[in-house]
Amino acid sequence: AHPVATIEDISLRLRDDVVSEPNNREANQKSAPAVERGLFLVPKVIE
């Protein structure tokens, strides 16, 4: 049988979206060469 022929429509159990770690954005971006408004700035590589 073709692999796609055996796909079943099932519902997956979902869990609540819970924050498990604090926001450490500033500490994580401290070593970045360039940051602007909380975003990492990277050089343009495709023109």
Order of alpha helices (4+ residues) and beta strands (2+ residues): alpha-beta-beta
